[in-house]
Amino acid sequence: MKERKDILLPDLGEVEEVTVVGWLKRVGDLVAEGDDLVEVETEKTTFVVPAPASGRIERIAVEKGDKVRIGGLLGEIAID
């Protein structure tokens, strides 16, 4: 069974919630730890969430326009 790593929205300071702008990777794509995965925006700026581990994008849990709270699940990476 493959190990999985959750892609979580990191703490962005005083921000409590963001809007998903779009994914830069697709399910099945190979990623390296630190690769840009998903773009999110606050009322003031845009951030890119990096891959927390190397592996393959297993699942995308949120889509463009979705609201996500800090610590919320964005997706999963399968670690080979």
The first five atom37 places (N, CA, C, CB, O) and aatype in JSON, in Angstrom:
{
  "aatype": [12, 11, 6, 1, 11, 3, 9, 10, 10, 14, 3, 10, 7, 6, 19, 6, 6, 19, 16, 19, 19, 7, 17, 10, 11, 1, 19, 7, 3, 10, 19, 0, 6, 7, 3, 3, 10, 19, 6, 19, 6, 16, 6, 11, 16, 16, 13, 19, 19, 14, 0, 14, 0, 15, 7, 1, 9, 6, 1, 9, 0, 19, 6, 11, 7, 3, 11, 19, 1, 9, 7, 7, 10, 10, 7, 6, 9, 0, 9, 3],
  "atom_mask": [
    [1, 1, 1, 1, 1],
    [1, 1, 1, 1, 1],
    [1, 1, 1, 1, 1],
    [1, 1, 1, 1, 1],
    [1, 1, 1, 1, 1],
    [1, 1, 1, 1, 1],
    [1, 1, 1, 1, 1],
    [1, 1, 1, 1, 1],
    [1, 1, 1, 1, 1],
    [1, 1, 1, 1, 1],
    [1, 1, 1, 1, 1],
    [1, 1, 1, 1, 1],
    [1, 1, 1, 0, 1],
    [1, 1, 1, 1, 1],
    [1, 1, 1, 1, 1],
    [1, 1, 1, 1, 1],
    [1, 1, 1, 1, 1],
    [1, 1, 1, 1, 1],
    [1, 1, 1, 1, 1],
    [1, 1, 1, 1, 1],
    [1, 1, 1, 1, 1],
    [1, 1, 1, 0, 1],
    [1, 1, 1, 1, 1],
    [1, 1, 1, 1, 1],
    [1, 1, 1, 1, 1],
    [1, 1, 1, 1, 1],
    [1, 1, 1, 1, 1],
    [1, 1, 1, 0, 1],
    [1, 1, 1, 1, 1],
    [1, 1, 1, 1, 1],
    [1, 1, 1, 1, 1],
    [1, 1, 1, 1, 1],
    [1, 1, 1, 1, 1],
    [1, 1, 1, 0, 1],
    [1, 1, 1, 1, 1],
    [1, 1, 1, 1, 1],
    [1, 1, 1, 1, 1],
    [1, 1, 1, 1, 1],
    [1, 1, 1, 1, 1],
    [1, 1, 1, 1, 1],
    [1, 1, 1, 1, 1],
    [1, 1, 1, 1, 1],
    [1, 1, 1, 1, 1],
    [1, 1, 1, 1, 1],
    [1, 1, 1, 1, 1],
    [1, 1, 1, 1, 1],
    [1, 1, 1, 1, 1],
    [1, 1, 1, 1, 1],
    [1, 1, 1, 1, 1],
    [1, 1, 1, 1, 1],
    [1, 1, 1, 1, 1],
    [1, 1, 1, 1, 1],
    [1, 1, 1, 1, 1],
    [1, 1, 1, 1, 1],
    [1, 1, 1, 0, 1],
    [1, 1, 1, 1, 1],
    [1, 1, 1, 1, 1],
    [1, 1, 1, 1, 1],
    [1, 1, 1, 1, 1],
    [1, 1, 1, 1, 1],
    [1, 1, 1, 1, 1],
    [1, 1, 1, 1, 1],
    [1, 1, 1, 1, 1],
    [1, 1, 1, 1, 1],
    [1, 1, 1, 0, 1],
    [1, 1, 1, 1, 1],
    [1, 1, 1, 1, 1],
    [1, 1, 1, 1, 1],
    [1, 1, 1, 1, 1],
    [1, 1, 1, 1, 1],
    [1, 1, 1, 0, 1],
    [1, 1, 1, 0, 1],
    [1, 1, 1, 1, 1],
    [1, 1, 1, 1, 1],
    [1, 1, 1, 0, 1],
    [1, 1, 1, 1, 1],
    [1, 1, 1, 1, 1],
    [1, 1, 1, 1, 1],
    [1, 1, 1, 1, 1],
    [1, 1, 1, 1, 1]
  ],
  "atom_positions": [
    [[0.84, -1.18, 0.0], [0.0, 0.0, 0.0], [0.88, 1.25, 0.0], [-0.96, 0.0, 1.22], [1.87, 1.33, 0.73]],
    [[0.52, 2.2, -0.83], [1.3, 3.43, -0.93], [1.05, 4.33, 0.28], [0.95, 4.19, -2.22], [-0.05, 4.4, 0.82]],
    [[2.12, 5.0, 0.69], [1.98, 6.01, 1.74], [1.41, 7.27, 1.09], [3.36, 6.31, 2.45], [1.76, 7.6, -0.05]],
    [[0.55, 7.96, 1.81], [-0.04, 9.19, 1.29], [0.29, 10.36, 2.21], [-1.57, 9.05, 1.14], [0.4, 10.21, 3.42]],
    [[0.46, 11.51, 1.59], [0.73, 12.74, 2.33], [-0.35, 13.75, 1.96], [2.18, 13.31, 2.02], [-0.55, 14.04, 0.78]],
    [[-1.04, 14.28, 2.97], [-2.05, 15.3, 2.71], [-1.4, 16.6, 2.27], [-2.92, 15.53, 3.96], [-0.35, 16.98, 2.78]],
    [[-2.03, 17.26, 1.33], [-1.65, 18.62, 0.93], [-2.59, 19.54, 1.69], [-1.73, 18.84, -0.66], [-3.78, 19.61, 1.38]],
    [[-2.06, 20.24, 2.68], [-2.87, 21.1, 3.53], [-2.55, 22.56, 3.28], [-2.64, 20.76, 5.01], [-1.43, 22.92, 2.93]],
    [[-3.56, 23.41, 3.46], [-3.32, 24.85, 3.32], [-2.5, 25.32, 4.51], [-4.67, 25.64, 3.23], [-2.94, 25.21, 5.65]],
    [[-1.29, 25.85, 4.26], [-0.43, 26.28, 5.37], [-0.93, 27.57, 6.01], [1.0, 26.47, 4.88], [-1.78, 28.27, 5.45]],
    [[-0.4, 27.86, 7.17], [-0.7, 29.11, 7.88], [-0.15, 30.27, 7.06], [-0.1, 29.1, 9.33], [1.04, 30.3, 6.73]],
    [[-1.0, 31.22, 6.74], [-0.6, 32.38, 5.93], [-0.65, 33.67, 6.73], [-1.49, 32.5, 4.7], [-0.91, 34.74, 6.18]],
    [[-0.4, 33.57, 8.02], [-0.41, 34.77, 8.87], [-1.79, 35.03, 9.42], [0.0, 0.0, 0.0], [-2.4, 34.14, 10.02]],
    [[-2.29, 36.24, 9.22], [-3.58, 36.63, 9.79], [-4.77, 36.13, 8.98], [-3.65, 38.13, 9.89], [-5.92, 36.27, 9.42]],
    [[-4.52, 35.54, 7.83], [-5.58, 35.05, 6.95], [-6.21, 33.79, 7.53], [-5.03, 34.78, 5.54], [-5.5, 32.9, 8.01]],
    [[-7.54, 33.7, 7.5], [-8.24, 32.51, 7.98], [-8.78, 31.65, 6.86], [-9.37, 32.91, 8.9], [-8.98, 30.45, 7.03]],
    [[-9.03, 32.27, 5.69], [-9.65, 31.56, 4.58], [-9.13, 32.12, 3.26], [-11.19, 31.67, 4.65], [-8.84, 33.31, 3.15]],
    [[-9.0, 31.24, 2.26], [-8.55, 31.66, 0.93], [-9.51, 31.09, -0.12], [-7.09, 31.18, 0.66], [-10.33, 30.22, 0.17]],
    [[-9.38, 31.61, -1.33], [-10.13, 31.09, -2.47], [-9.15, 30.41, -3.41], [-10.92, 32.22, -3.21], [-8.08, 30.95, -3.7]],
    [[-9.5, 29.22, -3.89], [-8.65, 28.5, -4.83], [-8.73, 29.18, -6.19], [-9.06, 26.99, -4.93], [-9.82, 29.35, -6.75]],
    [[-7.57, 29.57, -6.73], [-7.49, 30.19, -8.05], [-7.38, 29.09, -9.11], [-6.28, 31.16, -8.14], [-8.02, 29.17, -10.16]],
    [[-6.57, 28.08, -8.83], [-6.43, 26.97, -9.77], [-5.24, 26.09, -9.44], [0.0, 0.0, 0.0], [-4.3, 26.51, -8.78]],
    [[-5.31, 24.86, -9.92], [-4.22, 23.89, -9.74], [-3.21, 24.05, -10.86], [-4.78, 22.45, -9.71], [-3.57, 24.29, -12.01]],
    [[-1.94, 23.9, -10.52], [-0.85, 23.96, -11.5], [-0.43, 22.56, -11.92], [0.35, 24.73, -10.91], [0.35, 22.4, -12.86]],
    [[-0.94, 21.55, -11.23], [-0.67, 20.14, -11.53], [-2.0, 19.4, -11.62], [0.26, 19.49, -10.44], [-3.03, 19.9, -11.16]],
    [[-1.96, 18.2, -12.22], [-3.15, 17.37, -12.36], [-2.97, 16.05, -11.62], [-3.47, 17.11, -13.84], [-1.85, 15.67, -11.29]],
    [[-4.08, 15.36, -11.37], [-4.0, 14.03, -10.78], [-3.14, 13.16, -11.7], [-5.44, 13.4, -10.6], [-3.32, 13.15, -12.92]],
    [[-2.19, 12.44, -11.09], [-1.29, 11.58, -11.85], [0.06, 12.21, -12.12], [0.0, 0.0, 0.0], [1.01, 11.51, -12.45]],
    [[0.17, 13.54, -11.99], [1.45, 14.22, -12.24], [2.46, 13.89, -11.15], [1.24, 15.74, -12.33], [2.11, 13.81, -9.97]],
    [[3.71, 13.69, -11.55], [4.8, 13.53, -10.6], [5.24, 14.91, -10.13], [5.99, 12.75, -11.23], [5.34, 15.85, -10.92]],
    [[5.51, 15.03, -8.82], [5.96, 16.29, -8.26], [7.13, 16.05, -7.32], [4.81, 17.01, -7.52], [7.26, 14.96, -6.74]],
    [[7.96, 17.06, -7.17], [9.06, 17.02, -6.2], [8.67, 17.91, -5.03], [10.43, 17.48, -6.84], [7.94, 18.89, -5.2]],
    [[9.16, 17.57, -3.85], [8.89, 18.4, -2.68], [9.28, 19.84, -2.99], [9.67, 17.87, -1.44], [10.38, 20.11, -3.46]],
    [[8.37, 20.77, -2.71], [8.61, 22.19, -2.96], [8.06, 22.69, -4.28], [0.0, 0.0, 0.0], [7.98, 23.9, -4.49]],
    [[7.67, 21.78, -5.2], [7.08, 22.21, -6.47], [5.79, 22.98, -6.2], [6.8, 20.99, -7.39], [5.05, 22.67, -5.26]],
    [[5.51, 23.98, -7.03], [4.26, 24.74, -6.93], [3.09, 23.83, -7.34], [4.31, 26.02, -7.82], [3.13, 23.21, -8.4]],
    [[2.05, 23.76, -6.5], [0.91, 22.87, -6.78], [-0.39, 23.6, -7.07], [0.7, 21.97, -5.63], [-1.05, 23.32, -8.07]],
    [[-0.74, 24.53, -6.2], [-2.05, 25.17, -6.31], [-1.93, 26.64, -5.92], [-3.1, 24.45, -5.41], [-1.24, 26.99, -4.96]],
    [[-2.62, 27.47, -6.68], [-2.6, 28.91, -6.42], [-3.87, 29.28, -5.66], [-2.49, 29.72, -7.76], [-4.97, 28.88, -6.03]],
    [[-3.7, 30.06, -4.6], [-4.83, 30.52, -3.78], [-4.72, 32.03, -3.6], [-4.87, 29.8, -2.4], [-3.63, 32.6, -3.7]],
    [[-5.86, 32.67, -3.33], [-5.82, 34.12, -3.13], [-6.59, 34.52, -1.88], [-6.38, 34.84, -4.35], [-7.56, 33.88, -1.48]],
    [[-6.11, 35.62, -1.3], [-6.8, 36.25, -0.18], [-7.38, 37.55, -0.73], [-5.82, 36.51, 1.05], [-7.34, 37.79, -1.94]],
    [[-7.92, 38.37, 0.14], [-8.44, 39.67, -0.31], [-7.33, 40.57, -0.82], [-9.19, 40.35, 0.82], [-7.58, 41.48, -1.61]],
    [[-6.09, 40.32, -0.36], [-4.99, 41.23, -0.68], [-3.94, 40.69, -1.65], [-4.31, 41.61, 0.56], [-3.32, 41.47, -2.37]],
    [[-3.74, 39.38, -1.68], [-2.64, 38.84, -2.48], [-2.89, 37.4, -2.9], [-1.34, 38.93, -1.71], [-3.88, 36.78, -2.5]],
    [[-1.98, 36.88, -3.71], [-2.05, 35.5, -4.19], [-0.84, 34.72, -3.67], [-2.11, 35.45, -5.75], [0.27, 35.25, -3.63]],
    [[-1.06, 33.48, -3.29], [0.0, 32.6, -2.81], [-0.01, 31.32, -3.63], [-0.18, 32.28, -1.3], [-1.03, 30.93, -4.18]],
    [[1.17, 30.66, -3.69], [1.26, 29.34, -4.3], [1.62, 28.35, -3.2], [2.31, 29.32, -5.47], [2.58, 28.56, -2.46]],
    [[0.85, 27.27, -3.11], [1.09, 26.24, -2.1], [2.04, 25.2, -2.71], [-0.25, 25.58, -1.62], [1.75, 24.66, -3.78]],
    [[3.16, 24.92, -2.02], [4.13, 23.95, -2.54], [3.79, 22.52, -2.14], [5.53, 24.3, -2.05], [3.03, 22.28, -1.2]],
    [[4.36, 21.57, -2.86], [4.21, 20.15, -2.53], [4.91, 19.86, -1.21], [4.79, 19.24, -3.67], [6.07, 20.24, -1.03]],
    [[4.22, 19.19, -0.28], [4.84, 18.87, 1.01], [5.78, 17.66, 0.94], [3.76, 18.6, 2.02], [6.52, 17.39, 1.89]],
    [[5.75, 16.94, -0.19], [6.59, 15.75, -0.36], [6.69, 15.43, -1.84], [6.0, 14.53, 0.44], [5.92, 15.93, -2.65]],
    [[7.65, 14.59, -2.19], [7.79, 14.11, -3.57], [6.89, 12.91, -3.78], [9.27, 13.75, -3.9], [6.72, 12.08, -2.88]],
    [[6.3, 12.81, -4.96], [5.43, 11.67, -5.27], [4.55, 12.0, -6.46], [0.0, 0.0, 0.0], [4.93, 12.75, -7.35]],
    [[3.35, 11.41, -6.45], [2.4, 11.59, -7.54], [1.1, 12.17, -6.97], [2.13, 10.23, -8.29], [0.63, 11.74, -5.91]],
    [[0.53, 13.15, -7.66], [-0.74, 13.71, -7.21], [-1.79, 12.6, -7.28], [-1.17, 14.96, -8.08], [-2.1, 12.09, -8.36]],
    [[-2.33, 12.25, -6.14], [-3.3, 11.16, -6.03], [-4.74, 11.67, -6.08], [-3.07, 10.38, -4.73], [-5.62, 11.03, -6.66]],
    [[-4.97, 12.83, -5.46], [-6.33, 13.34, -5.38], [-6.31, 14.86, -5.23], [-7.09, 12.7, -4.2], [-5.45, 15.42, -4.55]],
    [[-7.26, 15.5, -5.88], [-7.48, 16.94, -5.73], [-8.82, 17.09, -5.02], [-7.46, 17.7, -7.13], [-9.85, 16.65, -5.53]],
    [[-8.8, 17.71, -3.85], [-10.0, 17.79, -3.01], [-10.78, 19.09, -3.18], [-9.61, 17.64, -1.57], [-11.94, 19.17, -2.77]],
    [[-10.17, 20.1, -3.78], [-10.83, 21.39, -3.97], [-10.62, 21.87, -5.4], [-10.3, 22.45, -2.96], [-9.63, 21.54, -6.04]],
    [[-11.56, 22.64, -5.89], [-11.51, 23.14, -7.26], [-11.5, 24.67, -7.28], [-12.7, 22.62, -8.08], [-11.68, 25.31, -6.24]],
    [[-11.29, 25.22, -8.46], [-11.28, 26.67, -8.65], [-12.55, 27.28, -8.06], [-11.14, 27.03, -10.15], [-13.66, 26.81, -8.32]],
    [[-12.36, 28.34, -7.27], [-13.49, 29.04, -6.67], [-13.87, 28.57, -5.28], [0.0, 0.0, 0.0], [-14.59, 29.26, -4.57]],
    [[-13.38, 27.38, -4.89], [-13.69, 26.86, -3.55], [-13.01, 27.71, -2.48], [-13.25, 25.39, -3.42], [-11.91, 28.22, -2.68]],
    [[-13.66, 27.84, -1.34], [-13.09, 28.52, -0.16], [-12.48, 27.44, 0.72], [-14.19, 29.35, 0.62], [-13.07, 26.38, 0.93]],
    [[-11.27, 27.72, 1.25], [-10.57, 26.77, 2.11], [-10.04, 27.51, 3.33], [-9.41, 26.06, 1.34], [-9.48, 28.6, 3.21]],
    [[-10.23, 26.91, 4.49], [-9.71, 27.49, 5.73], [-8.28, 27.0, 5.97], [-10.62, 27.12, 6.94], [-7.89, 25.95, 5.45]],
    [[-7.51, 27.75, 6.74], [-6.14, 27.36, 7.08], [-6.16, 25.96, 7.68], [-5.5, 28.38, 8.07], [-6.98, 25.66, 8.55]],
    [[-5.26, 25.11, 7.2], [-5.2, 23.72, 7.66], [-6.11, 22.79, 6.89], [0.0, 0.0, 0.0], [-6.1, 21.58, 7.1]],
    [[-6.92, 23.36, 5.97], [-7.87, 22.56, 5.2], [-7.17, 21.68, 4.17], [0.0, 0.0, 0.0], [-6.08, 22.0, 3.69]],
    [[-7.82, 20.57, 3.83], [-7.28, 19.61, 2.86], [-7.45, 20.13, 1.44], [-7.98, 18.25, 3.01], [-8.55, 20.47, 1.01]],
    [[-6.33, 20.19, 0.71], [-6.35, 20.59, -0.7], [-6.3, 19.37, -1.61], [-5.19, 21.53, -1.01], [-6.91, 19.35, -2.68]],
    [[-5.55, 18.34, -1.19], [-5.39, 17.14, -2.0], [-4.49, 16.15, -1.3], [0.0, 0.0, 0.0], [-4.18, 16.29, -0.12]],
    [[-4.05, 15.13, -2.06], [-3.16, 14.1, -1.51], [-2.08, 13.75, -2.52], [-3.96, 12.83, -1.13], [-2.29, 13.77, -3.73]],
    [[-0.91, 13.42, -1.98], [0.21, 12.93, -2.78], [0.47, 11.49, -2.37], [1.48, 13.82, -2.59], [0.55, 11.18, -1.18]],
    [[0.62, 10.6, -3.36], [1.03, 9.23, -3.1], [2.55, 9.19, -3.19], [0.37, 8.21, -4.11], [3.13, 9.59, -4.2]],
    [[3.17, 8.71, -2.13], [4.63, 8.65, -2.08], [5.06, 7.26, -2.52], [5.16, 8.98, -0.65], [4.7, 6.27, -1.9]],
    [[5.84, 7.2, -3.59], [6.29, 5.9, -4.14], [7.43, 5.32, -3.34], [6.71, 6.05, -5.59], [7.92, 4.24, -3.67]]
  ]
}
